[in-house]
Amino acid sequence: MQEQVTSLTAGEVLARARNFFENRNGIYATFLELEGPNYVTFRGQGGEEVVVAVAPAAEGTRVTGSSYLFDMQVSRFLSALPPAPGGSPVPIREEQATPPSPTKP
């Protein structure tokens, strides 16, 4: 799972997600499967699912993207979004957001 906080509205993010993922060719092609007011899901190669969800955040709109095989495409989509004021222009991966647990001797 990856996330980014952007200055765009939820509707703008979901419209960009549809444009980004539906207009891919070749092995990274996807088609819209489901959509709602705060999410879109796509299906791609071998039935692989791509999910993009939005939620309000203090700085703007929090965007979460998740996929197994389309991880690079999710990262490219998130990095193309304008960051929220004071936000990071680089998407945050789940493993970066969680500090490692201390090990006991």
N, C-alpha and C positions, 0 to 999 in steps of 0.2 A: 504494500500500500504506500502511496506517495501523496503528499499534500502540498498546497501552495495557498497563500492568502493573496488575493488580487483586489484591485480597485474596481473591477467590473461588477455589474449586478449579477444576480443568480441567472436571470434570463439570458443575459449576454454570454455568460460562460457556457450555458447549455447549448445555445445556438452555435457557438464556436466549436463545441465538442462535436455536434452533429456534422458541421461542415468539415472538420478535421478528419474524423474517423470514417465518414461515409464516402469521402472522395479519394481514398487510397486505392492503389492498384496492386495487382500481384498477390503475393502471399500475405500481405498486410491488409487486404481488403476486409471490410466489415459491413454489416448492415444493421440498421436500428431494430432492436428487439422490443424494448419497453421504454416508456418515458413517463415522467410525472413532473410535478412542479419543482422538485429538488433533486432529480436524478435522470440519467439516461443510461441504458444498457445496450450494448452492441454484441453481435455474434460474428466470429471470424473463423479462420482456418480451424478445421476439426471441431467446430462447436465452441471454440475458446470464447469466454466472456470477457468483455471490457466494461467496467462500471465507472461512471463519473458522477459524483454527487456534490451538492453545494449546501452550505449552511451559513447563516449570518455569523460574522465575527466582529469584534470591536473595531478592527482596522479596515474591514471591507467584507469580502466574501471568502470563506474557506472552501477550497476545492479539494476533493479527495478523488484520487484515481487508483484503480486496482485492476490487475490482470496478471496472468501467469506468463503467457508467451508474448504478450504485447507490452512488456515492461518498458522497453525503449521508446515505443510510440507514446505511451502515457507520459513518460518523462519529457519527451519533445513537446507534447501538447501543453503540459503544465509550465514548462520553461518559456513558452511563447506568450503566456498571459502576462499582462502588465502587473508588476508587484504592487501591493498596497503601500501607501506611504510608510516608510520605515521598515518595510518587510524585506525579506530575502528574495532576490531574483532567481534563486536556485531552488527547485523543488526539494522538499524534505522527504527522505525515505524513512520508513518506519524504524529501520534499524539505527538510523542516525538520531531519531527523536528519543529513543530509550537508552539511557546510560547503562553501561554494563554493570551487572551485579558484582559486588566485591567477592573475592574468593577467600575462603578460610584456609589458613595454613594447615 
